């Protein structure tokens, strides 16, 4: 399973990344909404852990972008 974490708090991002990798998951981590959106365009993830209060583009906007690209 490939997971994307979008979290701007370094401590939270580190704990989540470490814990999931220790569980055998492939994990990528980004720290703002624009990078999350770019990562979602370039790679297929099985799960997105998304902070709603991200800089550059908030989590709700990231969700809207993904939903708009996926169609009806």
Backbone atoms as SQL, in Angstrom:
CREATE TABLE atoms (id INTEGER PRIMARY KEY, chain TEXT, resi INTEGER, resn TEXT, atom TEXT, x REAL, y REAL, z REAL);
INSERT INTO atoms VALUES
  (1, 'A', 1, 'UNK', 'N', 0.845, -1.173, 0.000),
  (2, 'A', 1, 'UNK', 'CA', 0.000, 0.000, 0.000),
  (3, 'A', 1, 'UNK', 'C', 0.890, 1.235, 0.000),
  (4, 'A', 2, 'UNK', 'N', 0.547, 2.194, -0.854),
  (5, 'A', 2, 'UNK', 'CA', 1.316, 3.428, -0.992),
  (6, 'A', 2, 'UNK', 'C', 0.484, 4.583, -0.416),
  (7, 'A', 3, 'UNK', 'N', 1.045, 5.282, 0.560),
  (8, 'A', 3, 'UNK', 'CA', 0.325, 6.316, 1.299),
  (9, 'A', 3, 'UNK', 'C', 0.992, 7.664, 1.098),
  (10, 'A', 4, 'UNK', 'N', 0.170, 8.693, 0.911),
  (11, 'A', 4, 'UNK', 'CA', 0.651, 10.071, 0.883),
  (12, 'A', 4, 'UNK', 'C', 0.163, 10.768, 2.141),
  (13, 'A', 5, 'UNK', 'N', 1.103, 11.362, 2.870),
  (14, 'A', 5, 'UNK', 'CA', 0.781, 12.180, 4.035),
  (15, 'A', 5, 'UNK', 'C', 1.005, 13.633, 3.644),
  (16, 'A', 6, 'UNK', 'N', -0.010, 14.463, 3.856),
  (17, 'A', 6, 'UNK', 'CA', 0.105, 15.901, 3.628),
  (18, 'A', 6, 'UNK', 'C', -0.101, 16.581, 4.972),
  (19, 'A', 7, 'UNK', 'N', 0.997, 16.958, 5.607),
  (20, 'A', 7, 'UNK', 'CA', 0.982, 17.508, 6.966),
  (21, 'A', 7, 'UNK', 'C', 2.085, 18.539, 7.110),
  (22, 'A', 8, 'UNK', 'N', 1.717, 19.744, 7.557),
  (23, 'A', 8, 'UNK', 'CA', 2.711, 20.808, 7.664),
  (24, 'A', 8, 'UNK', 'C', 3.413, 20.857, 9.017),
  (25, 'A', 9, 'UNK', 'N', 2.910, 20.169, 10.009),
  (26, 'A', 9, 'UNK', 'CA', 3.572, 20.126, 11.316),
  (27, 'A', 9, 'UNK', 'C', 4.649, 19.040, 11.270),
  (28, 'A', 10, 'UNK', 'N', 5.927, 19.422, 11.352),
  (29, 'A', 10, 'UNK', 'CA', 7.013, 18.438, 11.203),
  (30, 'A', 10, 'UNK', 'C', 6.950, 17.281, 12.198),
  (31, 'A', 11, 'UNK', 'N', 6.572, 17.549, 13.425),
  (32, 'A', 11, 'UNK', 'CA', 6.520, 16.491, 14.437),
  (33, 'A', 11, 'UNK', 'C', 5.443, 15.462, 14.108),
  (34, 'A', 12, 'UNK', 'N', 4.274, 15.928, 13.719),
  (35, 'A', 12, 'UNK', 'CA', 3.186, 15.015, 13.361),
  (36, 'A', 12, 'UNK', 'C', 3.555, 14.225, 12.116),
  (37, 'A', 13, 'UNK', 'N', 4.096, 14.904, 11.110),
  (38, 'A', 13, 'UNK', 'CA', 4.493, 14.238, 9.868),
  (39, 'A', 13, 'UNK', 'C', 5.534, 13.154, 10.134),
  (40, 'A', 14, 'UNK', 'N', 6.487, 13.463, 10.985),
  (41, 'A', 14, 'UNK', 'CA', 7.550, 12.494, 11.293),
  (42, 'A', 14, 'UNK', 'C', 6.994, 11.263, 11.991),
  (43, 'A', 15, 'UNK', 'N', 6.131, 11.460, 12.977),
  (44, 'A', 15, 'UNK', 'CA', 5.562, 10.325, 13.717),
  (45, 'A', 15, 'UNK', 'C', 4.706, 9.461, 12.791),
  (46, 'A', 16, 'UNK', 'N', 3.855, 10.090, 11.995),
  (47, 'A', 16, 'UNK', 'CA', 3.024, 9.326, 11.067),
  (48, 'A', 16, 'UNK', 'C', 3.869, 8.546, 10.066),
  (49, 'A', 17, 'UNK', 'N', 4.856, 9.213, 9.480),
  (50, 'A', 17, 'UNK', 'CA', 5.716, 8.567, 8.489),
  (51, 'A', 17, 'UNK', 'C', 6.462, 7.390, 9.109),
  (52, 'A', 18, 'UNK', 'N', 7.080, 7.605, 10.266),
  (53, 'A', 18, 'UNK', 'CA', 7.833, 6.545, 10.935),
  (54, 'A', 18, 'UNK', 'C', 6.937, 5.353, 11.281),
  (55, 'A', 19, 'UNK', 'N', 5.777, 5.648, 11.844),
  (56, 'A', 19, 'UNK', 'CA', 4.871, 4.584, 12.279),
  (57, 'A', 19, 'UNK', 'C', 4.379, 3.758, 11.099),
  (58, 'A', 20, 'UNK', 'N', 3.974, 4.427, 10.039),
  (59, 'A', 20, 'UNK', 'CA', 3.473, 3.692, 8.879),
  (60, 'A', 20, 'UNK', 'C', 4.574, 2.907, 8.173),
  (61, 'A', 21, 'UNK', 'N', 5.749, 3.506, 8.047),
  (62, 'A', 21, 'UNK', 'CA', 6.868, 2.771, 7.428),
  (63, 'A', 21, 'UNK', 'C', 7.254, 1.560, 8.275),
  (64, 'A', 22, 'UNK', 'N', 7.199, 1.712, 9.595),
  (65, 'A', 22, 'UNK', 'CA', 7.493, 0.584, 10.488),
  (66, 'A', 22, 'UNK', 'C', 6.485, -0.537, 10.306),
  (67, 'A', 23, 'UNK', 'N', 5.286, -0.179, 9.885),
  (68, 'A', 23, 'UNK', 'CA', 4.252, -1.168, 9.621),
  (69, 'A', 23, 'UNK', 'C', 4.339, -1.781, 8.237),
  (70, 'A', 24, 'UNK', 'N', 5.353, -1.380, 7.471),
  (71, 'A', 24, 'UNK', 'CA', 5.579, -1.978, 6.169),
  (72, 'A', 24, 'UNK', 'C', 4.961, -1.236, 4.999),
  (73, 'A', 25, 'UNK', 'N', 4.446, -0.045, 5.243),
  (74, 'A', 25, 'UNK', 'CA', 3.826, 0.729, 4.168),
  (75, 'A', 25, 'UNK', 'C', 4.844, 1.616, 3.466),
  (76, 'A', 26, 'UNK', 'N', 4.617, 1.847, 2.181),
  (77, 'A', 26, 'UNK', 'CA', 5.400, 2.822, 1.419),
  (78, 'A', 26, 'UNK', 'C', 4.753, 4.178, 1.674),
  (79, 'A', 27, 'UNK', 'N', 5.539, 5.150, 2.125),
  (80, 'A', 27, 'UNK', 'CA', 4.987, 6.443, 2.536),
  (81, 'A', 27, 'UNK', 'C', 5.765, 7.578, 1.881),
  (82, 'A', 28, 'UNK', 'N', 5.024, 8.513, 1.284),
  (83, 'A', 28, 'UNK', 'CA', 5.575, 9.782, 0.831),
  (84, 'A', 28, 'UNK', 'C', 4.949, 10.853, 1.700),
  (85, 'A', 29, 'UNK', 'N', 5.700, 11.906, 1.968),
  (86, 'A', 29, 'UNK', 'CA', 5.204, 12.978, 2.823),
  (87, 'A', 29, 'UNK', 'C', 5.488, 14.329, 2.174),
  (88, 'A', 30, 'UNK', 'N', 4.474, 15.183, 2.144),
  (89, 'A', 30, 'UNK', 'CA', 4.617, 16.553, 1.661),
  (90, 'A', 30, 'UNK', 'C', 4.122, 17.496, 2.749),
  (91, 'A', 31, 'UNK', 'N', 4.506, 18.767, 2.635),
  (92, 'A', 31, 'UNK', 'CA', 4.233, 19.697, 3.727),
  (93, 'A', 31, 'UNK', 'C', 3.357, 20.880, 3.352),
  (94, 'A', 32, 'UNK', 'N', 2.786, 20.860, 2.145),
  (95, 'A', 32, 'UNK', 'CA', 1.838, 21.915, 1.785),
  (96, 'A', 32, 'UNK', 'C', 0.862, 21.371, 0.743),
  (97, 'A', 33, 'UNK', 'N', -0.219, 22.108, 0.541),
  (98, 'A', 33, 'UNK', 'CA', -1.269, 21.650, -0.357),
  (99, 'A', 33, 'UNK', 'C', -0.854, 21.579, -1.811),
  (100, 'A', 34, 'UNK', 'N', -0.047, 22.529, -2.244),
  (101, 'A', 34, 'UNK', 'CA', 0.401, 22.528, -3.643),
  (102, 'A', 34, 'UNK', 'C', 1.236, 21.284, -3.943),
  (103, 'A', 35, 'UNK', 'N', 2.114, 20.905, -3.020),
  (104, 'A', 35, 'UNK', 'CA', 2.921, 19.699, -3.221),
  (105, 'A', 35, 'UNK', 'C', 2.058, 18.437, -3.165),
  (106, 'A', 36, 'UNK', 'N', 1.036, 18.441, -2.320),
  (107, 'A', 36, 'UNK', 'CA', 0.121, 17.303, -2.258),
  (108, 'A', 36, 'UNK', 'C', -0.596, 17.143, -3.592),
  (109, 'A', 37, 'UNK', 'N', -1.094, 18.248, -4.128),
  (110, 'A', 37, 'UNK', 'CA', -1.789, 18.205, -5.405),
  (111, 'A', 37, 'UNK', 'C', -0.859, 17.713, -6.514),
  (112, 'A', 38, 'UNK', 'N', 0.366, 18.195, -6.536),
  (113, 'A', 38, 'UNK', 'CA', 1.337, 17.759, -7.546),
  (114, 'A', 38, 'UNK', 'C', 1.652, 16.266, -7.406),
  (115, 'A', 39, 'UNK', 'N', 1.826, 15.798, -6.176),
  (116, 'A', 39, 'UNK', 'CA', 2.123, 14.381, -5.953),
  (117, 'A', 39, 'UNK', 'C', 0.968, 13.504, -6.420),
  (118, 'A', 40, 'UNK', 'N', -0.254, 13.958, -6.181),
  (119, 'A', 40, 'UNK', 'CA', -1.428, 13.185, -6.587),
  (120, 'A', 40, 'UNK', 'C', -1.582, 13.125, -8.105),
  (121, 'A', 41, 'UNK', 'N', -1.019, 14.103, -8.801),
  (122, 'A', 41, 'UNK', 'CA', -1.038, 14.096, -10.264),
  (123, 'A', 41, 'UNK', 'C', -0.018, 13.121, -10.851),
  (124, 'A', 42, 'UNK', 'N', 1.074, 12.891, -10.131),
  (125, 'A', 42, 'UNK', 'CA', 2.179, 12.117, -10.692),
  (126, 'A', 42, 'UNK', 'C', 2.241, 10.676, -10.216),
  (127, 'A', 43, 'UNK', 'N', 1.485, 10.335, -9.188),
  (128, 'A', 43, 'UNK', 'CA', 1.594, 8.995, -8.626),
  (129, 'A', 43, 'UNK', 'C', 0.223, 8.526, -8.148),
  (130, 'A', 44, 'UNK', 'N', -0.018, 7.230, -8.239),
  (131, 'A', 44, 'UNK', 'CA', -1.258, 6.656, -7.711),
  (132, 'A', 44, 'UNK', 'C', -1.029, 6.229, -6.271),
  (133, 'A', 45, 'UNK', 'N', -1.786, 6.819, -5.379),
  (134, 'A', 45, 'UNK', 'CA', -1.708, 6.485, -3.960),
  (135, 'A', 45, 'UNK', 'C', -2.951, 5.696, -3.574),
  (136, 'A', 46, 'UNK', 'N', -2.783, 4.798, -2.621),
  (137, 'A', 46, 'UNK', 'CA', -3.901, 4.021, -2.113),
  (138, 'A', 46, 'UNK', 'C', -4.641, 4.762, -1.002),
  (139, 'A', 47, 'UNK', 'N', -3.923, 5.655, -0.335),
  (140, 'A', 47, 'UNK', 'CA', -4.503, 6.382, 0.796),
  (141, 'A', 47, 'UNK', 'C', -3.858, 7.752, 0.895),
  (142, 'A', 48, 'UNK', 'N', -4.667, 8.745, 1.214),
  (143, 'A', 48, 'UNK', 'CA', -4.185, 10.106, 1.459),
  (144, 'A', 48, 'UNK', 'C', -4.561, 10.488, 2.878),
  (145, 'A', 49, 'UNK', 'N', -3.577, 10.854, 3.675),
  (146, 'A', 49, 'UNK', 'CA', -3.810, 11.411, 5.008),
  (147, 'A', 49, 'UNK', 'C', -3.572, 12.904, 4.865),
  (148, 'A', 50, 'UNK', 'N', -4.642, 13.689, 4.995),
  (149, 'A', 50, 'UNK', 'CA', -4.635, 15.085, 4.584),
  (150, 'A', 50, 'UNK', 'C', -5.001, 16.011, 5.736),
  (151, 'A', 51, 'UNK', 'N', -4.083, 16.909, 6.059),
  (152, 'A', 51, 'UNK', 'CA', -4.342, 17.984, 7.024),
  (153, 'A', 51, 'UNK', 'C', -5.189, 19.036, 6.314),
  (154, 'A', 52, 'UNK', 'N', -6.261, 19.477, 6.926),
  (155, 'A', 52, 'UNK', 'CA', -7.109, 20.482, 6.281),
  (156, 'A', 52, 'UNK', 'C', -6.501, 21.869, 6.319),
  (157, 'A', 53, 'UNK', 'N', -5.610, 22.145, 7.270),
  (158, 'A', 53, 'UNK', 'CA', -5.039, 23.480, 7.419),
  (159, 'A', 53, 'UNK', 'C', -3.650, 23.621, 6.821),
  (160, 'A', 54, 'UNK', 'N', -3.475, 23.195, 5.593),
  (161, 'A', 54, 'UNK', 'CA', -2.169, 23.265, 4.937),
  (162, 'A', 54, 'UNK', 'C', -1.905, 24.647, 4.343),
  (163, 'A', 55, 'UNK', 'N', -0.629, 25.038, 4.272),
  (164, 'A', 55, 'UNK', 'CA', -0.285, 26.281, 3.571),
  (165, 'A', 55, 'UNK', 'C', -0.363, 26.084, 2.055),
  (166, 'A', 56, 'UNK', 'N', -0.401, 27.167, 1.318),
  (167, 'A', 56, 'UNK', 'CA', -0.442, 27.221, -0.150),
  (168, 'A', 56, 'UNK', 'C', -1.803, 26.831, -0.724),
  (169, 'A', 57, 'UNK', 'N', -2.314, 25.702, -0.313),
  (170, 'A', 57, 'UNK', 'CA', -3.629, 25.228, -0.753),
  (171, 'A', 57, 'UNK', 'C', -4.158, 24.384, 0.392),
  (172, 'A', 58, 'UNK', 'N', -5.298, 24.758, 0.965),
  (173, 'A', 58, 'UNK', 'CA', -5.786, 23.998, 2.119),
  (174, 'A', 58, 'UNK', 'C', -6.288, 22.620, 1.695),
  (175, 'A', 59, 'UNK', 'N', -6.468, 21.760, 2.681),
  (176, 'A', 59, 'UNK', 'CA', -6.865, 20.387, 2.407),
  (177, 'A', 59, 'UNK', 'C', -8.184, 20.267, 1.667),
  (178, 'A', 60, 'UNK', 'N', -9.136, 21.143, 1.955),
  (179, 'A', 60, 'UNK', 'CA', -10.420, 21.118, 1.244),
  (180, 'A', 60, 'UNK', 'C', -10.219, 21.403, -0.242),
  (181, 'A', 61, 'UNK', 'N', -9.334, 22.328, -0.557),
  (182, 'A', 61, 'UNK', 'CA', -9.044, 22.638, -1.960),
  (183, 'A', 61, 'UNK', 'C', -8.366, 21.467, -2.659),
  (184, 'A', 62, 'UNK', 'N', -7.479, 20.790, -1.955),
  (185, 'A', 62, 'UNK', 'CA', -6.837, 19.596, -2.521),
  (186, 'A', 62, 'UNK', 'C', -7.904, 18.556, -2.842),
  (187, 'A', 63, 'UNK', 'N', -8.825, 18.328, -1.915),
  (188, 'A', 63, 'UNK', 'CA', -9.906, 17.363, -2.152),
  (189, 'A', 63, 'UNK', 'C', -10.745, 17.757, -3.358),
  (190, 'A', 64, 'UNK', 'N', -11.067, 19.046, -3.470),
  (191, 'A', 64, 'UNK', 'CA', -11.850, 19.523, -4.607),
  (192, 'A', 64, 'UNK', 'C', -11.126, 19.268, -5.930),
  (193, 'A', 65, 'UNK', 'N', -9.820, 19.540, -5.942),
  (194, 'A', 65, 'UNK', 'CA', -9.029, 19.330, -7.163),
  (195, 'A', 65, 'UNK', 'C', -9.053, 17.853, -7.575),
  (196, 'A', 66, 'UNK', 'N', -8.869, 16.977, -6.616),
  (197, 'A', 66, 'UNK', 'CA', -8.870, 15.541, -6.907),
  (198, 'A', 66, 'UNK', 'C', -10.237, 15.123, -7.430),
  (199, 'A', 67, 'UNK', 'N', -11.282, 15.572, -6.774),
  (200, 'A', 67, 'UNK', 'CA', -12.637, 15.224, -7.178),
  (201, 'A', 67, 'UNK', 'C', -12.953, 15.767, -8.584),
  (202, 'A', 68, 'UNK', 'N', -12.541, 17.001, -8.866),
  (203, 'A', 68, 'UNK', 'CA', -12.783, 17.600, -10.183),
  (204, 'A', 68, 'UNK', 'C', -12.057, 16.840, -11.297),
  (205, 'A', 69, 'UNK', 'N', -10.851, 16.368, -11.012),
  (206, 'A', 69, 'UNK', 'CA', -10.078, 15.637, -12.018),
  (207, 'A', 69, 'UNK', 'C', -10.649, 14.235, -12.260),
  (208, 'A', 70, 'UNK', 'N', -11.276, 13.661, -11.256),
  (209, 'A', 70, 'UNK', 'CA', -11.762, 12.283, -11.396),
  (210, 'A', 70, 'UNK', 'C', -13.095, 12.192, -12.121),
  (211, 'A', 71, 'UNK', 'N', -13.763, 13.323, -12.326),
  (212, 'A', 71, 'UNK', 'CA', -15.017, 13.322, -13.057),
  (213, 'A', 71, 'UNK', 'C', -16.192, 12.980, -12.177),
  (214, 'A', 72, 'UNK', 'N', -17.371, 12.813, -12.817),
  (215, 'A', 72, 'UNK', 'CA', -18.611, 12.570, -12.045),
  (216, 'A', 72, 'UNK', 'C', -18.666, 11.230, -11.389);
